Amino acid sequence: MRARIKKMPQDYIERLNKKTGLSLAFSPGMPYLRTENVASMKRVRPYIPIVALLLLLSSVISSCRRDTAVRDALARAEALMETDPHAARAVLDSLSDHCSLITDHFSQRDAALYALLKTQADHKCDVPLTSDSLILLATDYYGTKRKSQRAALAQHYLGCTYIEMHRDLDAIEAQLRATTLFPDTTNKYFANSLFHLGLLYSKHYMTDSAWVALGRYRRTESCNSDSVNICYADYYMGATAFFYDDDELTDSLFQCVLNNTKTIVGVRFNTYFQLAKLRFYHQHDVEGALAYLEKTGNYFGEGNGALLTLRADILAQQQQPARAYDFYKKALRNSSDIYVQCMSYEGLASVAPLVNKPDSTRFFIEQYKSLLDSIYTMNRQREIAEIKDKHIVEIHDQQMRARNMRWRFVGVVLLSAFIITLLLLERKRKNEKLRFEQEQNALKQRQIDQKVNDEEQNGVESNPAEESPFLQQFAIEQERVKLYYEQFAASRWKKYLSEHRLDILSKEKVMPAKEMSEFNAYLHSLFADVFLDLLNNNAKVSHLALEYIAMKLLGFDTEHIAYCSQSNVHAVHNRRYYLKEKLTPEWYSFVMGEYGK
């Protein structure tokens, strides 16, 4: 191949260049043709990253636009949910027809909101909820750690889903959790959760729990503001009171349902049936029961199993066993409800001997016992009680956590306030110390300036009208003593002497050695500048005399000086004479407060 290319004529290459528009050349050292367009190719390559970046930006922008469109649609559906749930459902259906698309293409937040709104819309539009997979997306995202409307709604509709799936225990647990998550108990969905709990408890013959839940629902604003809700509440509370054997309360509640002008037809005729049962089973009023049965028959017809069983019981009471037997049989054929069948077999067992069918009695009794055992098995009171106890424990734990958080918050606030107070006090102390030092320095500077002026005026005749140098010096000393007293008043020693006032007045006790040593050191540190000036003119003053001078300048009386120096009053008086001998007259007058008087 290489030899063939090498023998390629030059004119052929030129003709090929004209046809292709390229500039081809042949390299003898290479077994292939190369182009001289390499520079142009290199000029194209730097644009490749730019193109990739533009494509990436366009995909990000399109994704943002899609997310914005999804969130706008979810917000629109949420706004329509209360007024027009069908329109809200249509908006949600326009987003996606498959749940998998939601989880694949939506953000986690949008998917959770979609799952909640879709379940809510389906429930409001009477679409059967046959799976909990969608609403679990919402409950997993919103959680149960903190109260929020969406977290509570997610649990509420999870409970509604389980009710339709006949998972009563899960439904009770979800509705109980929902009641603790609503931030506002005046919310209508909080009331709905109470209503569902009441029905679930009643279904499992937990009469006390059902009465409490329905009573709480009846007192909510959501119930009292709607007459239809009132009729439902009164009806189910009446049905619950029926199991309490409180005939007066039961009849009163059912009469409230009948007197309610907004009571729907189905509830009204169910109330007639409940009143018929009340009249017959509790009040033994056959005529009253038959009157209400006639009203219910017009609505339910002759195929209702519960109605047929009640008619059979009345006929058996009226000594019509043959007709009662036929009604029991008809009830079995027309109803698959386990409670109706159980009551029918019980009635058949009682009337069979009266219609010459004693052989069937044993079979009826066995069927009755079997169904009764099934009813007891279906009755999940123990499991429901465990769920309630667990829920109470969870609430207690939440309350304890909230209380601990409050205490922690209070502790943090108090600790912060304590630290801030300490910082402010420290700042105040530093400011006071700085002010004290500045005033001390100012006094020292005045003293230096005074000495300079005295040296400059040496040999010059003094003017009697001018202030004498000694008077100027002691003016500075007086300002220092005033400054020292302010420092002493803010120190711990002022408080110490106040606390030991009784010891000082007793004249029998003295300051302990350790405190006296610390107090004397404090005095020497405080009066350092005054002592320095005093010793310049009075070199023979002792250490103890300096401490006496400091206490005297601070205004201590004889008893305080005696206590602080571990002396008696007589010794303190003698120090006055000692100082008169050791100090110059000017300094003695200054210490004793007699200077200038």
C-alpha positions as CSV (number, residue, x, y, z in Angstrom):
1,M,0.0,0.0,0.0
2,R,2.8,2.4,0.9
3,A,4.6,1.7,-2.5
4,R,1.4,2.4,-4.4
5,I,0.9,5.7,-2.6
6,K,4.4,6.7,-3.2
7,K,4.0,6.2,-7.0
8,M,0.8,8.4,-7.0
9,P,1.4,11.1,-9.6
10,Q,1.5,14.7,-8.6
11,D,-1.1,15.7,-11.2
12,Y,-3.6,13.3,-9.8
13,I,-3.2,14.9,-6.4
14,E,-3.9,18.3,-7.9
15,R,-7.0,17.1,-9.7
16,L,-8.2,15.6,-6.4
17,N,-7.7,18.9,-4.6
18,K,-9.8,20.7,-7.2
19,K,-12.7,18.3,-6.9
20,T,-12.7,18.1,-3.1
21,G,-11.8,21.6,-2.3
22,L,-9.0,20.4,0.1
23,S,-5.3,20.9,0.0
24,L,-3.8,17.4,0.1
25,A,-0.1,16.6,0.2
26,F,1.8,13.4,0.2
27,S,4.5,12.7,2.7
28,P,6.9,10.0,1.6
29,G,7.7,9.0,5.2
30,M,4.0,8.2,6.0
31,P,1.8,5.5,4.5
32,Y,-1.2,7.8,4.2
33,L,-2.3,11.0,2.8
34,R,-2.6,14.0,5.2
35,T,-4.4,17.3,5.0
36,E,-2.9,20.7,5.3
37,N,-6.2,21.8,7.0
38,V,-4.9,20.9,10.4
39,A,-4.7,24.6,11.5
40,S,-8.3,25.1,10.6
41,M,-9.3,22.0,12.7
42,K,-7.3,23.3,15.6
43,R,-9.3,26.6,15.4
44,V,-12.5,24.6,15.6
45,R,-11.6,22.5,18.7
46,P,-11.7,25.4,21.3
47,Y,-15.4,25.9,20.6
48,I,-16.3,22.3,21.7
49,P,-16.3,23.1,25.5
50,I,-18.3,26.2,24.8
51,V,-20.9,24.3,22.9
52,A,-21.1,21.7,25.7
53,L,-21.5,24.4,28.3
54,L,-24.3,26.0,26.3
55,L,-26.0,22.6,26.0
56,L,-25.7,22.1,29.8
57,L,-27.1,25.6,30.5
58,S,-30.0,25.0,28.2
59,S,-30.8,21.7,30.0
60,V,-30.6,23.4,33.4
61,I,-32.9,26.2,32.2
62,S,-35.4,23.7,30.7
63,S,-35.3,21.7,34.0
64,C,-35.9,24.9,36.0
65,R,-38.8,25.8,33.7
66,R,-40.2,22.3,34.1
67,D,-39.9,22.5,37.9
68,T,-41.5,25.9,37.9
69,A,-44.4,24.6,35.7
70,V,-44.9,21.6,38.0
71,R,-45.0,23.8,41.2
72,D,-47.4,26.2,39.6
73,A,-49.7,23.3,38.7
74,L,-49.4,21.9,42.2
75,A,-50.2,25.3,43.7
76,R,-53.2,25.7,41.4
77,A,-54.5,22.3,42.4
78,E,-54.0,23.0,46.1
79,A,-55.9,26.3,45.7
80,L,-58.8,24.5,43.9
81,M,-59.0,21.6,46.3
82,E,-61.5,23.0,48.8
83,T,-63.8,24.7,46.2
84,D,-63.6,22.4,43.2
85,P,-61.9,19.0,43.9
86,H,-62.8,17.7,40.4
87,A,-60.9,20.6,38.8
88,A,-58.0,20.0,41.1
89,R,-57.9,16.3,40.2
90,A,-57.9,17.3,36.5
91,V,-54.9,19.5,37.1
92,L,-53.1,16.7,38.9
93,D,-53.9,14.2,36.2
94,S,-52.4,16.5,33.6
95,L,-49.1,16.3,35.3
96,S,-48.7,12.6,35.1
97,D,-50.8,9.5,34.8
98,H,-48.3,7.2,36.4
99,C,-46.8,7.3,39.9
100,S,-43.5,6.1,38.6
101,L,-43.1,9.2,36.5
102,I,-43.7,11.3,39.6
103,T,-40.9,9.8,41.5
104,D,-38.5,9.7,38.5
105,H,-39.0,13.3,37.2
106,F,-40.2,15.3,40.2
107,S,-38.2,16.6,43.1
108,Q,-38.8,14.9,46.4
109,R,-40.8,17.9,47.7
110,D,-43.0,18.1,44.6
111,A,-43.5,14.3,44.5
112,A,-44.7,14.4,48.2
113,L,-47.1,17.3,47.6
114,Y,-48.4,15.6,44.4
115,A,-49.0,12.4,46.3
116,L,-50.9,14.2,49.1
117,L,-53.0,16.3,46.7
118,K,-53.8,13.3,44.4
119,T,-55.0,11.2,47.3
120,Q,-57.0,14.1,48.7
121,A,-58.6,14.8,45.4
122,D,-59.5,11.1,44.8
123,H,-61.0,10.8,48.2
124,K,-63.1,14.0,47.7
125,C,-64.2,12.8,44.3
126,D,-65.2,9.3,45.7
127,V,-62.5,7.5,43.7
128,P,-61.7,4.3,45.6
129,L,-58.4,4.3,47.4
130,T,-57.0,0.8,46.9
131,S,-53.3,1.3,47.6
132,D,-51.3,3.2,50.2
133,S,-48.1,3.4,48.0
134,L,-48.9,6.9,46.8
135,I,-49.8,8.5,50.1
136,L,-46.8,6.9,51.8
137,L,-44.6,9.1,49.7
138,A,-46.2,12.1,51.4
139,T,-46.0,10.7,55.0
140,D,-42.4,9.6,54.6
141,Y,-41.4,13.1,53.4
142,Y,-43.4,15.2,55.9
143,G,-42.7,12.9,58.8
144,T,-44.2,13.1,62.3
145,K,-41.5,15.1,64.2
146,R,-43.1,18.5,64.0
147,K,-46.6,19.9,63.6
148,S,-47.6,21.1,60.1
149,Q,-50.7,21.2,58.1
150,R,-49.3,19.0,55.3
151,A,-47.8,16.4,57.7
152,A,-51.2,16.2,59.5
153,L,-53.1,15.9,56.2
154,A,-50.8,13.2,55.0
155,Q,-51.5,11.1,58.1
156,H,-55.3,11.9,57.8
157,Y,-55.5,10.7,54.3
158,L,-53.4,7.7,55.0
159,G,-56.0,6.8,57.6
160,C,-58.8,7.3,55.1
161,T,-56.9,5.0,52.6
162,Y,-56.7,2.3,55.2
163,I,-60.4,2.7,56.1
164,E,-61.3,2.0,52.4
165,M,-58.8,-0.9,52.4
166,H,-60.5,-2.3,55.6
167,R,-57.2,-2.0,57.6
168,D,-58.9,-0.6,60.7
169,L,-55.9,-0.9,63.1
170,D,-53.6,1.0,60.7
171,A,-56.4,3.5,60.1
172,I,-56.8,4.2,63.8
173,E,-53.0,4.6,64.2
174,A,-52.8,7.1,61.3
175,Q,-55.8,9.1,62.5
176,L,-54.5,9.3,66.0
177,R,-51.2,10.5,64.7
178,A,-52.9,13.1,62.5
179,T,-54.7,14.6,65.5
180,T,-51.4,15.4,67.2
181,L,-49.9,17.0,64.0
182,F,-52.5,19.6,63.2
183,P,-51.1,23.0,64.3
184,D,-54.6,24.4,64.6
185,T,-57.3,22.3,66.3
186,T,-60.0,24.4,64.7
187,N,-59.1,23.0,61.4
188,K,-61.9,21.0,59.8
189,Y,-59.6,18.1,58.9
190,F,-58.7,17.8,62.6
191,A,-62.5,17.4,63.2
192,N,-62.7,14.8,60.4
193,S,-60.0,12.8,62.1
194,L,-62.0,12.7,65.3
195,F,-65.1,11.7,63.4
196,H,-63.3,8.8,61.7
197,L,-61.8,7.7,65.0
198,G,-65.3,7.7,66.5
199,L,-66.7,5.5,63.7
200,L,-63.7,3.1,63.9
201,Y,-64.1,2.7,67.7
202,S,-67.8,2.2,67.4
203,K,-67.3,-0.5,64.7
204,H,-65.2,-2.5,67.2
205,Y,-67.6,-1.8,70.1
206,M,-65.2,0.4,72.0
207,T,-68.2,2.5,73.2
208,D,-66.3,4.7,75.7
209,S,-63.6,5.7,73.2
210,A,-66.2,6.2,70.4
211,W,-68.3,8.5,72.7
212,V,-65.3,10.6,73.6
213,A,-64.1,11.0,70.0
214,L,-67.6,11.8,68.6
215,G,-68.3,14.2,71.5
216,R,-65.1,16.1,70.7
217,Y,-66.1,16.2,67.1
218,R,-69.6,17.4,68.0
219,R,-68.0,20.4,69.9
220,T,-65.8,21.5,67.0
221,E,-66.5,24.6,65.0
222,S,-66.4,22.5,61.8
223,C,-69.3,20.4,63.0
224,N,-71.4,23.2,64.5
225,S,-71.1,25.4,61.5
226,D,-72.8,22.8,59.2
227,S,-76.2,21.3,59.9
228,V,-75.3,18.2,57.8
229,N,-72.3,17.5,60.0
230,I,-74.5,18.0,63.0
231,C,-76.9,15.3,61.8
232,Y,-74.1,12.8,61.3
233,A,-72.7,13.6,64.7
234,D,-76.0,13.2,66.5
235,Y,-76.8,10.0,64.6
236,Y,-73.6,8.2,65.5
237,M,-73.6,9.5,69.0
238,G,-77.2,8.2,69.3
239,A,-76.0,4.8,68.0
240,T,-73.2,4.8,70.5
241,A,-75.6,5.8,73.4
242,F,-77.7,2.8,72.3
243,F,-75.0,0.5,73.5
244,Y,-74.8,2.4,76.8
245,D,-78.5,1.3,77.4
246,D,-79.3,5.0,78.0
247,D,-82.7,5.0,76.3
248,E,-83.5,8.6,77.1
249,L,-80.3,10.0,75.7
250,T,-80.5,7.7,72.6
251,D,-84.1,8.8,71.9
252,S,-83.2,12.5,72.4
253,L,-80.2,12.3,69.9
254,F,-82.2,10.5,67.3
255,Q,-85.1,13.0,67.6
256,C,-82.5,15.8,67.0
257,V,-81.6,14.0,63.8
258,L,-85.2,13.9,62.7
259,N,-85.8,17.5,63.6
260,N,-82.8,18.7,61.7
261,T,-84.0,20.1,58.4
262,K,-80.7,19.5,56.7
263,T,-80.6,15.7,57.6
264,I,-80.0,13.7,54.4
265,V,-82.4,11.0,53.4
266,G,-80.2,8.0,54.1
267,V,-79.4,9.2,57.7
268,R,-83.1,10.0,58.3
269,F,-84.3,6.5,57.4
270,N,-81.4,4.9,59.3
271,T,-82.6,6.9,62.3
272,Y,-86.1,5.4,61.8
273,F,-84.6,1.9,61.9
274,Q,-82.5,2.7,65.0
275,L,-85.6,4.0,66.8
276,A,-87.5,0.9,65.8
277,K,-84.7,-1.2,67.5
278,L,-84.8,1.1,70.5
279,R,-88.6,0.7,70.9
280,F,-88.6,-3.1,70.5
281,Y,-85.4,-4.3,72.2
282,H,-85.1,-1.7,75.0
283,Q,-88.6,-0.3,75.6
284,H,-90.6,-3.4,74.4
285,D,-93.0,-1.3,72.5
286,V,-94.0,-3.5,69.6
287,E,-96.4,-1.0,68.1
288,G,-93.9,1.8,68.2
289,A,-91.3,-0.4,66.6
290,L,-93.7,-1.4,63.8
291,A,-94.6,2.2,63.1
292,Y,-90.9,3.1,62.6
293,L,-90.4,-0.1,60.6
294,E,-93.1,0.9,58.2
295,K,-91.3,4.2,57.5
296,T,-88.0,2.4,56.9
297,G,-89.6,-0.2,54.6
298,N,-90.5,2.5,52.2
299,Y,-86.9,3.4,51.8
300,F,-84.9,0.1,52.2
301,G,-87.4,-2.2,50.6
302,E,-87.9,-5.8,51.5
303,G,-84.4,-7.0,50.8
304,N,-82.5,-5.4,53.7
305,G,-81.1,-8.2,56.0
306,A,-81.1,-6.1,59.2
307,L,-84.6,-4.9,58.6
308,L,-85.8,-8.5,57.9
309,T,-84.1,-9.8,61.1
310,L,-85.9,-7.1,63.2
311,R,-89.2,-8.0,61.6
312,A,-88.6,-11.6,62.3
313,D,-87.8,-10.9,66.0
314,I,-91.1,-8.9,66.2
315,L,-93.1,-11.7,64.6
316,A,-91.5,-14.2,67.0
317,Q,-92.5,-11.9,69.9
318,Q,-96.1,-11.8,68.5
319,Q,-96.2,-15.6,68.5
320,Q,-96.0,-16.0,64.7
321,P,-93.1,-18.5,64.5
322,A,-93.8,-19.6,60.9
323,R,-93.7,-16.1,59.5
324,A,-90.7,-15.3,61.7
325,Y,-88.9,-18.4,60.3
326,D,-89.5,-17.3,56.8
327,F,-88.2,-13.8,57.5
328,Y,-85.0,-15.2,59.1
329,K,-84.4,-17.4,56.1
330,K,-85.0,-14.4,53.8
331,A,-82.6,-12.3,55.8
332,L,-79.9,-15.0,55.3
333,R,-80.5,-15.1,51.6
334,N,-80.4,-11.3,51.2
335,S,-77.5,-10.4,53.4
336,S,-73.8,-11.3,53.7
337,D,-73.3,-9.2,56.8
338,I,-71.9,-11.4,59.5
339,Y,-73.8,-9.7,62.3
340,V,-77.1,-10.1,60.4
341,Q,-76.4,-13.8,59.8
342,C,-75.4,-14.4,63.4
343,M,-78.7,-12.9,64.6
344,S,-80.7,-14.8,62.0
345,Y,-79.2,-18.1,63.0
346,E,-79.9,-17.3,66.7
347,G,-83.5,-16.5,65.8
348,L,-83.9,-19.7,63.7
349,A,-82.6,-21.8,66.6
350,S,-85.3,-20.4,68.8
351,V,-88.3,-20.8,66.4
352,A,-87.3,-24.1,64.7
353,P,-88.8,-26.3,67.4
354,L,-92.0,-24.2,67.1
355,V,-92.4,-25.0,63.4
356,N,-91.7,-28.7,63.7
357,K,-88.1,-28.6,62.6
358,P,-86.3,-29.7,65.8
359,D,-83.6,-31.5,63.7
360,S,-82.4,-28.2,62.3
361,T,-82.0,-26.6,65.7
362,R,-78.6,-28.1,66.4
363,F,-77.3,-26.9,63.0
364,F,-78.6,-23.4,63.6
365,I,-76.9,-23.3,67.0
366,E,-73.6,-24.4,65.6
367,Q,-73.8,-21.8,62.9
368,Y,-74.7,-19.2,65.4
369,K,-71.7,-20.1,67.7
370,S,-69.3,-20.2,64.7
371,L,-70.4,-16.7,63.5
372,L,-70.2,-15.4,67.1
373,D,-66.6,-16.7,67.4
374,S,-65.8,-14.9,64.1
375,I,-67.3,-11.7,65.5
376,Y,-65.1,-12.0,68.6
377,T,-62.1,-12.6,66.3
378,M,-62.9,-9.6,64.3
379,N,-63.3,-7.5,67.4
380,R,-59.8,-6.0,67.8
381,Q,-60.3,-4.1,71.0
382,R,-57.1,-5.4,72.6
383,E,-55.0,-4.4,69.6
384,I,-56.7,-1.0,69.4
385,A,-56.1,-0.4,73.1
386,E,-52.4,-1.2,72.5
387,I,-52.3,1.3,69.7
388,K,-54.0,3.9,71.9
389,D,-51.5,3.2,74.7
390,K,-48.6,3.5,72.3
391,H,-50.0,6.7,71.0
392,I,-50.4,8.1,74.5
393,V,-46.7,7.1,75.2
394,E,-45.6,8.8,72.0
395,I,-47.5,12.0,73.0
396,H,-45.9,11.9,76.4
397,D,-42.5,11.5,74.8
398,Q,-43.2,14.4,72.5
399,Q,-44.3,16.5,75.4
400,M,-41.2,15.6,77.4
401,R,-39.0,16.3,74.4
402,A,-40.8,19.7,74.0
403,R,-40.4,20.4,77.7
404,N,-36.8,19.5,77.6
405,M,-36.3,21.7,74.6
406,R,-38.0,24.5,76.4
407,W,-35.8,24.0,79.5
408,R,-32.8,23.9,77.3
409,F,-33.8,27.1,75.6
410,V,-34.4,28.7,79.0
411,G,-31.0,27.4,80.1
412,V,-29.3,28.8,77.0
413,V,-31.1,32.1,77.5
414,L,-30.1,32.3,81.2
415,L,-26.6,31.2,80.4
416,S,-26.3,33.8,77.7
417,A,-27.7,36.5,80.0
418,F,-25.3,35.4,82.7
419,I,-22.3,35.6,80.3
420,I,-23.5,38.9,78.9
421,T,-23.9,40.3,82.4
422,L,-20.4,39.1,83.3
423,L,-19.0,40.7,80.2
424,L,-20.8,43.9,80.9
425,L,-19.6,43.9,84.5
426,E,-16.1,43.2,83.3
427,R,-16.3,45.9,80.8
428,K,-17.6,48.3,83.5
429,R,-14.8,47.3,85.8
430,K,-12.2,47.8,83.1
431,N,-13.7,51.2,82.2
432,E,-13.6,52.2,85.9
433,K,-10.0,51.0,86.1
434,L,-9.1,52.9,83.0
435,R,-10.8,56.1,84.3
436,F,-9.0,55.7,87.6
437,E,-5.7,55.3,85.8
438,Q,-6.4,58.3,83.6
439,E,-7.3,60.5,86.5
440,Q,-4.2,59.3,88.4
441,N,-2.0,60.1,85.4
442,A,-3.7,63.5,85.1
443,L,-2.9,64.2,88.7
444,K,0.7,63.0,88.3
445,Q,1.0,65.3,85.2
446,R,-0.3,68.2,87.2
447,Q,2.2,67.5,89.9
448,I,5.0,67.4,87.4
449,D,3.9,70.6,85.8
450,Q,3.7,72.2,89.2
451,K,7.3,71.2,90.0
452,V,8.5,72.6,86.7
453,N,6.8,75.8,87.3
454,D,8.3,76.0,90.8
455,E,11.8,75.5,89.3
456,E,11.2,78.1,86.7
457,Q,10.0,80.6,89.3
458,N,13.0,79.9,91.6
459,G,14.7,83.2,92.5
460,V,11.7,85.2,91.3
461,E,9.9,87.2,93.9
462,S,6.6,85.5,94.7
463,N,3.3,87.3,94.5
464,P,1.3,87.0,97.7
465,A,-1.9,87.0,95.7
466,E,-0.9,83.8,93.9
467,E,-1.6,80.4,95.4
468,S,1.3,78.9,97.4
469,P,3.1,75.8,96.0
470,F,2.2,73.8,99.2
471,L,-1.5,74.7,98.7
472,Q,-1.3,73.5,95.1
473,Q,0.3,70.2,96.1
474,F,-2.2,69.5,98.8
475,A,-5.1,70.3,96.4
476,I,-3.7,67.5,94.2
477,E,-3.5,65.2,97.3
478,Q,-7.1,65.9,98.2
479,E,-8.2,65.0,94.7
480,R,-6.3,61.8,95.0
481,V,-7.9,60.9,98.3
482,K,-11.3,61.6,96.8
483,L,-10.5,59.3,93.9
484,Y,-9.2,56.6,96.4
485,Y,-12.4,56.8,98.4
486,E,-14.5,56.0,95.2
487,Q,-12.3,53.0,94.6
488,F,-12.6,51.9,98.2
489,A,-16.4,52.3,98.1
490,A,-16.6,50.0,95.1
491,S,-14.3,47.4,96.6
492,R,-15.1,44.3,98.6
493,W,-13.7,45.8,101.8
494,K,-16.5,48.3,102.1
495,K,-19.0,45.4,102.1
496,Y,-16.8,43.4,104.5
497,L,-16.7,46.2,107.1
498,S,-20.5,46.6,106.8
499,E,-21.1,42.9,107.4
500,H,-18.8,43.1,110.5
501,R,-20.3,46.2,111.9
502,L,-21.4,44.5,115.1
503,D,-17.9,43.1,115.7
504,I,-16.5,46.6,115.3
505,L,-19.0,48.2,117.7
506,S,-18.3,45.5,120.3
507,K,-14.7,46.8,120.7
508,E,-13.7,43.3,121.8
509,K,-13.1,41.6,118.4
510,V,-10.5,42.4,115.8
511,M,-10.0,41.6,112.2
512,P,-8.5,38.1,111.6
513,A,-4.8,38.1,110.7
514,K,-5.3,36.9,107.1
515,E,-7.9,39.5,106.3
516,M,-5.8,42.2,108.0
517,S,-2.8,41.3,105.9
518,E,-4.8,41.5,102.7
519,F,-6.4,44.7,103.8
520,N,-3.1,46.4,104.6
521,A,-1.7,45.3,101.2
522,Y,-4.8,46.8,99.5
523,L,-4.2,50.1,101.4
524,H,-0.5,50.3,100.4
525,S,-1.5,49.6,96.8
526,L,-4.3,52.1,96.8
527,F,-2.3,55.0,98.5
528,A,1.0,54.4,96.7
529,D,1.3,57.8,95.2
530,V,0.2,59.6,98.4
531,F,2.6,57.6,100.5
532,L,5.4,58.4,98.0
533,D,4.8,62.2,98.4
534,L,4.5,61.9,102.1
535,L,7.7,59.9,102.6
536,N,9.6,62.5,100.5
537,N,9.0,65.0,103.3
538,N,8.6,62.6,106.2
539,A,11.2,59.9,105.9
540,K,10.9,58.6,109.5
541,V,7.2,57.5,109.3
542,S,6.8,53.8,110.0
543,H,4.9,51.2,108.0
544,L,2.1,50.9,110.6
545,A,1.7,54.7,110.6
546,L,1.2,54.7,106.9
547,E,-1.7,52.2,107.3
548,Y,-3.2,54.5,110.0
549,I,-2.9,57.5,107.7
550,A,-4.6,55.7,104.9
551,M,-7.6,54.7,107.1
552,K,-7.8,58.2,108.5
553,L,-7.9,59.7,105.0
554,L,-10.7,57.3,104.1
555,G,-12.7,58.6,107.0
556,F,-12.4,55.7,109.4
557,D,-13.4,56.4,113.0
558,T,-11.4,55.2,116.0
559,E,-13.3,51.9,116.4
560,H,-12.9,50.9,112.7
561,I,-9.1,51.7,112.8
562,A,-8.8,49.6,116.0
563,Y,-10.6,46.7,114.5
564,C,-8.6,46.7,111.2
565,S,-5.2,47.1,113.0
566,Q,-5.9,44.6,115.7
567,S,-5.4,47.4,118.4
568,N,-7.5,48.9,121.1
569,V,-9.0,52.3,121.1
570,H,-6.4,53.7,123.5
571,A,-3.5,52.7,121.2
572,V,-5.3,54.3,118.3
573,H,-5.5,57.6,120.2
574,N,-1.8,57.5,121.0
575,R,-0.9,57.2,117.3
576,R,-2.2,60.7,116.9
577,Y,0.5,62.0,119.1
578,Y,3.1,59.8,117.3
579,L,2.2,61.3,114.0
580,K,2.4,64.9,115.3
581,E,6.0,64.2,116.2
582,K,6.9,62.5,112.9
583,L,5.0,64.6,110.3
584,T,5.5,68.1,109.2
585,P,2.8,70.4,110.4
586,E,1.3,70.7,106.9
587,W,1.1,67.0,106.4
588,Y,-0.2,66.4,110.0
589,S,-3.0,69.0,109.4
590,F,-3.8,67.3,106.0
591,V,-4.1,63.8,107.5
592,M,-6.2,65.0,110.5
593,G,-8.4,67.0,108.2
594,E,-7.4,70.3,109.8
595,Y,-5.6,71.8,106.9
596,G,-7.2,75.0,105.5
597,K,-9.6,75.4,108.5
